[in-house]
Amino acid sequence: MSGVLYLVPNLLGAVAPSAVLPQRTIDVARGLARWVVETPKAARAFLNSLGMPVPLAELDIAPLPRAAGAAEISPIIAALRNGEDVGLVSDAGCPGVADPGSAVVAAAHAAGVKVVPLVGPSAILLALMAAGLDGQHFCFHGYLPVKPEARTGALRALEAQSRAGARTETEIFIETPYRNAAMLGALAGALKPSTIVCIAADLTLPTELIERASAREWGKRDATRFDRRPAIFLLQAADSSSGQLLM
């Protein structure tokens, strides 16, 4: 009988696991001896915070294959077929969601191995929940260009996409934390004044900060408060006269 590939969400920062993760997720993770991870150092810090019942040195912790070919993933699938349960964890949040791991999951499905996603934090979904923007239609874009001219073009394209056609859409993206203030300045300068922008920083942490305002208002606020804090950005076009979201 084959083992199970468990998709284990990681913490989004330095916080007690019990404050964020359900007990079942913690219990399943504590029972796993074999792991495939994005970064071994980050994975060991996470596993150490869970209070594993055996020393970390006794765990089999292997980095995710750099290539998605069958040769690189085959040892993981072989272990699963041999009846071993395997945990897959990325550096933060949910593996496979704006993080690596999907190739291993796809290979497990192809091999007929059971895949079980465990409950835990996803910064993208938490930010979307808290933004008050369109939660029926949304798109995650990862990182935008760094160079100012290309970044401005990308922001205007996202703004247009958020109101294109017969439906609206929330556009979601991230930025390197030390460039958060510059991104907020770019948003204020590139977007229409009425476009709504939300930034969600330090999600699930005691320092969590979530703010929503028009692009015009962001131009008046102190953006340095968000500097060097992991954050998610969301935007959606609004009516220029009423400030109401376009629906």
BELSULRA-V770427 format. One record per backbone hydrogen bond with DSSP energy under -0.5 kcal/mol. CO is the residue of the C=O (numbers start at 1). NH is the residue of the N-H. Records with the same first field share a line. If there is no record, write none. Layout:
# BELSULRA-V770427
CO: NH  NH
This chain:
# BELSULRA-V770427
3: 114
4: 6  86
5: 116
6: 8  88
7: 9  118
10: 93
13: 15
16: 19
17: 20  21
22: 26
23: 27
24: 28
25: 29
26: 30
27: 31
28: 31
29: 32
33: 60
34: 87
35: 62
36: 89
37: 64
39: 43
40: 44
41: 45
42: 46
43: 47
44: 48
45: 49
46: 50
47: 50  51  52
48: 51
55: 58
56: 59
59: 61
60: 35  62
62: 37
69: 72  73
70: 74
73: 76  77
74: 78
75: 79
76: 80
77: 81
78: 82
79: 84
80: 3  83
85: 34
86: 6
87: 36  89
88: 8
89: 38
93: 10
94: 97
96: 98
100: 96
101: 105
102: 106
103: 107
104: 108
105: 109
106: 110
107: 111
108: 113
109: 112
114: 5
116: 7
122: 126
123: 127
124: 128
125: 129
126: 130
127: 131
128: 131  132  133
137: 170
139: 172
142: 174
147: 151
148: 152
149: 153
150: 154
151: 155
152: 156
153: 157
154: 158
155: 159
156: 160
157: 161
158: 162
160: 163
161: 164
162: 169
164: 167
170: 139
171: 235
172: 141
173: 233
174: 144
176: 179
177: 180  228  229
179: 183
180: 184
181: 185
182: 186
183: 187
184: 188
185: 189
186: 190
187: 191
192: 195
193: 216
195: 215
196: 236
197: 213
198: 234
199: 201  211
200: 232
201: 209
202: 205
205: 208
209: 201
211: 199
213: 197
214: 218
215: 219
217: 220  221
218: 221
221: 223
222: 225
223: 226
224: 227
226: 229
230: 202
231: 175
232: 200
233: 173
234: 198
235: 171
236: 196
237: 246
239: 243
244: 239
